[in-house]
Amino acid sequence: MTSLARLAGFSAVAAGWLVHAGWVRLQYPDPERYPVQGVDVSHHQGAIDWTAVAGRGLAFAYVKASEGGDLGDPAFERNWRGAQEAGLAAGAYHYYSFCKPGAEQAANFIRVLSRVRGPMLPPAVDLEFTGNCGDRPPPEDLARELKAFSGRVERALGAKPVFYVTGGFWERYRASIPPGGELWVRSVVLRPERGFPVEWRFWQFASRARVPGVKGPVDLDVFCGSEEDWRHYLRDRVMLTPDEPPGVGI
């Protein structure tokens, strides 16, 4: 092997490590086109210094609230309060499980949200294969359960959920996603228009980024629109966290 070949091999390994560690990203969205950025987090990020996160210039945070039919993220309330106290617009998301009915999962989501108070971004539901349980359901079965989930969330909160989708999920189940909800797309390698030739509201462009205030890698997102569009979005789409309605339990 020549010295040039060895150098190229070393450079490739070093570049791969930097990407995996989160110090180098594959996507750097144009800040003029996407000036409003945020993070999405769960208990996996550990204790977060939200003042430092806000100091980086981020505007919003989506915080994991729940998963499946009965799980709540143990860091939800801490992250929710921290994000709001630091001045970020806070939203909550539910990780959808193939192993529980949609209505039961919506009830769990609403239960967890009722533990916090204050304005919130539209609720979101995380639709992906990673870490999910059981077999992938037929598209018509998933469509029925997502309709039940979406309907129950909308009745409780007055808004349809935002649907977070990976490329693989979108390819298999795009027809199963209820109409009328906004999309939050994950595309960390290619521009989102390559995999999602549809209108979307949020774009997760990095899954292992480094942000002051977060000890390890974290997801980064952008809002599709200008700062003025963001102000209008906050005016029109922000709602209040719910009181737990009677009969929410299953």
N, C-alpha and C positions, 0 to 999 in steps of 0.2 A: 504493500500500500504506500502510495506517495505521501509526502508531507502535506500536500494540498488536500488529498483525499482524507487524511487523518484530521486535518483542521476542519474540513467540511463536516465530517462525522461528529466531531466534538461540538461544533457550533449548533448542529441540529439537536443534539442531546441537551445542550445548555438552553436552547430556545424552548424545547419541550418542557424542561423543568420550570422555566420562568413562567410559561403559560399555565402549567398545572398548579404552581404555587400562587398564581394570581397577580404576579408582578407585571406581567405583560398580557394584554387582552388581544383577542382577534378582531374585535369591533370597537371602533371609536366614532360614535355618531357625531355628525356635524353639530356643534353647539349652537350655531345660528339657526339651523333647521329644527333642532330639538333642544331648546334651552332649559326645559323643565325635566330634571332628573330625580330619581328616587331609588330606594332600596326595597327589597322584600326579605324578611327575616323570620326565623323561628327560634326555638330553644337551642338549636344546633350552633347558633352564633355565640352562645354564652352571654355573659354580662356585657352590655353595650353602653358606651358613653355617648348618649344621644346628643349632648351639647356639641361634642366633637364631630359627630355625623352631620349635624345641621351646619356646623362651621365650614364644612367642605362645600357648601352651597347647594345641598340637596333640598328638595322641596316637599317630598312625600315619602311615606313608608307604608307598605302593606305588611301586616303582621299576621303570622299564622295563629288562628284561633282554635281550630278544631280539626278532627279527622274521623272519618267513619261515623258510626252511630252513637259512640259514647266517649270518645277521647277528646280531651282538651289539651292544648299546648301548655305545658307548665310555665312558660315564660310569657304567655299572652298578656296578662294584666300588667306585668312589669314593663314589657316593651311598649304596650299601648300608652301607658302613662308617660313613659320616658319620651316617646316620640312627640306626644302632644305638648308636654312641658317644654320641649326644645323648639316648638314652633312649627313642626312639620305637620302637614295634612296627613291624618292617619286613616288607614283602611284595614279591613280584616279579610282573611281568606280561609276557606275550608278546603282541606285535602279530601277529594272524593274517592271513596272506596267502591270497588266493584262488588264487594261482599255484603253490602247493607242496602236496604231499600232507600230510594231517594228522599221520601218524606221523613224517614227516621233520621237521616243525616241532616236534613234541613232543621229539624227540631233540635238536634244537638248543637248546630251552628248558632241558632237563635238563643239557645240557653246560655252558651258561653258569651255571646255578645251582650246579653243582658247584665253581665257582671260589671261592665264599664259604662261610663257616661261621657257624653260630649258629641260633637260633630264627627261624622265619619264619611269617608269616601264610599262610593257604591260597593256593596259586598262583592267578593270575588270567590270563585270556586276553581280549584286547581285540578285540571284534567290531564293526567299523564299516566304512563305505564310504569315508570320507575317506582319501585317500592309498593306497587299495588298488589292486591291479593287475588287469588283464584284465577279462573280462566277469563279471557276477554269475552264479554257477552256479545251476542248478536246485536248489530246496530239498532234493530227495532226495539229490543229489550232496553238497551241503554237510553234510547230516545224517550221511552215511556218513563223511566226512572228519573232522568234529568228534567223532564217536564214536571214531574211531581216535586222534585227538589226546587226548581225555579219558581213554581207556583206558590209553594209554601213560603219561600223567602220573600217573594214579592208581596204576598199578603201581610206578612209581619213587618216588613221594612218600607214598603211602598216603592220598591225599585227592583228591576230584574238584576240578577247577578252579572258581573263581568266574568267571562269564561276565559281562564288561562289555558292555553293549549300548546303542546309541543308539536313539532312537525309530524312525528309519527302518529300522534293521536289525531291530528287534523286530517291526515291522509286517510285514516281508517274510518273516522267517526264524524266527519264534518256534517253529514246529513242528520246526525243524532242530536246536534246541539240546538236547543230551542231558538226559534227566531226572535229577533228584537233585542237580544243582549249584546253588549259590546264585547270585543275580543281583546285579550291580552296575549300576545304571541311571544313564544320563546324562539329566538334565532341568534345563536352565539357565534356561528361561523359565517353564514351568508347574510346578506341584507334580507329583511323580512319579505320584501316583495318577490323574492325568488321562490319562497315556499308558501307564502300566504298572499296570493294576488287578490286580496279583499281588503275592505276598510277595517282598520284596527285602531284601538284607543291607546293601548300601552304596548311597549316592546321591551322584553327582557333581553338585553344585548350582551350581558356578561353573567356567568354563573360562578366565577371564582375571582372576583375583583378584590382589590385591597382598598379599604376606606378607613380613614382615621376614626378611631372610636370603636372599631370592630377588630377583635384580635386575629381572626382568621379570614378565609375567603368569604365573600358575600355576593349576592345577586345585585346587579344594577339594572335599572329600567329607565325608560324615557316615556314621557307623555307625547302623544302625537298632536302637536300644535304649538303655537307661539305662547309667549307669556300672557298676552291678552286673552288668547283662547283658554289658557289655564285659569285665569281669573273668572272668566265666564263659566267654565266648568265647575269651579268651586261654588259659584253663586247658584247655579242651576241644579247641580247633581249631589251636593253634599247634604246629608240627612243626619238625624239624631240616632244614637244607639237605642235599641228597643228596650222597653220593659218586657219581661217575659209574659207573653199573653196567656190567658187561661187555656188549658188543654194543650200546651205545646209539647208536653211529654208524650212519649209513645207507650 
